[in-house]
Amino acid sequence: MSRRQWVLTVLCFLIVLADGMDVAIMGFVAPSIIEEWGISRPAFGMVMGAAPIGLAIGAIFAGSSSDWFGRRRVLLASVLSFGLFTLLTAFTRNPTEMAALRFLTGLGLGAAMPNTTTLLSEYVPQRTKSFLLATMFTGFNFGSALIGFAAAWLLPIHGWQSVLYFGAAIPLALFPLLYVALPESARYMVVRNVAQDKIGAVLSRISGADLSGYGRFTLKEEAVAVKQPIAVLFTRAFALRTFTLWITYFMGLLVIYLTTSWLPTMMKDAGMTIDRAANVTAMFQLGGTVGAVLVGLAMDRFGPNRTISLSYALGAAALVILGVGGLQSAWLAVIVGAVGFCMSGAQTGLNAFAPGCYPTLARATGVSWMLGVGRLGSILGSSIGGVLLGFGWGFDGIFSALAIPAVLAAAAIMVNSLSLRSAQVESAERSGQPARAGS
């Protein structure tokens, strides 16, 4: 790792941190806005739902646009847009205006995650890639926590607008630094036939070596027959990878969002105090942060597919134990932390793994579509908990049943492993070289 590679890693971490802040911000200011405007919670629901919808659309379309316009341009536009729209949200006067601006904020937020993932994956060493990408993703949790602390400090004194000012200030202050220091992807420039001297200049700055003597830069990766990034996802070589990644990400987010959205409510309904419910739920986030880093390390050591699959499978086992043990278990907080460790760790590992499943031409498109389709799982998970409770399902039934999508996620990522191994064998047969052992 050169100094510029470390700088890029920190910049991507800060982008994800700012992303986490602005995704979580409305949850902290909503009670104050509802009280000040004198509106009902259902009436404010469209504001809360606007950003997730924008996130899903932004991930699919704005995220994949970097395969056409470049990682750097789209990331700069993303950070600037969600910073500006968060600032403008502070000046809204009714739920309709706020919902519209939160939707636009969501578009920018949705473009940030797939492009930080793609850009960093193309510049860090292969042997530590999973660990560094997983560490980058912990910025989301830190950002969500940071805006919570800021809200607790600012709300009583300066009102809800001040929290939005704070949430906007971080990405807007970050933008000039990104404009100066953020490099374009050298792989992208090769695919788009950018002038060789520009590619050499970028790589020289990143590596710290003089590459001016090289006249031509090429890529050594799987050849694709189509030139449209979205079409690459559904070619014979990549279709199975695409669908298995979608299934895995969808199932993982379904489990995570149902757990984090409804666990506090179920604990409070069972008679727990609100502070104990909050502390137990916080164990899920704490376990997920630690799990992300350790799963990333294990992926580099033992291979991504088997590590992610094992983590989802252990998450399924922890969910069954949680359901069977019930809310009165003395080990409740530990078990919830274990569920977070396994499920969030696997989910973050999947984010780190996905870029390597696609060629440079369609890398951002592949990652962004996985994130966008996965958002449907988060929407389903956030809403289905209330439906199941309305049908009379109890804590034990809901969390035991959540083991099913966790197992499906584990199975899907192992099928993905078979797809990658098959592709390696076919590539080796064409080149006359032995296939690499893949996992």
Secondary structure, 3 states (H helix, E strand, C coil): CCHHHHHHHHHHHHHHHHHHHHHHHHHHHHHHHHHHHCCCHHHHHHHHHHHHHHHHHHHHHHHHCHHHHCHHHHHHHHHHHHHHHHHHHCCCCCHHHHHHHHHHHHHHHHHHHHHHHHHHHCCCCHHHHHHHHHHHHHHHHHHHHHHHHHHHHHHHHHCHHHHHHHHHHHHHHHHHHHHHHCCCCHHHHHHCCCCHHHHHHHHHHHHCCCCCCCCCCCCCCCCCCCCCHHHHCCCCCCHHHHHHHHHHHHHHHHHHHHHHHHHHHHHHHCCCCHHHHHHHHHHHHHHHHHHHHHHHHHHHHHCHHHHHHHHHHHHHHHHHHHHHHCCCCCCHHHHHHHHHHHHHHHHHHHHHHHHHHCCHHHHHHHHHHHHHHHHHHHHHHHHHHHHHHHCCCCHHHHHHHCHHHHHHHHHHHHHHHHHHHHHHHHHHHHHCCCCCCCC
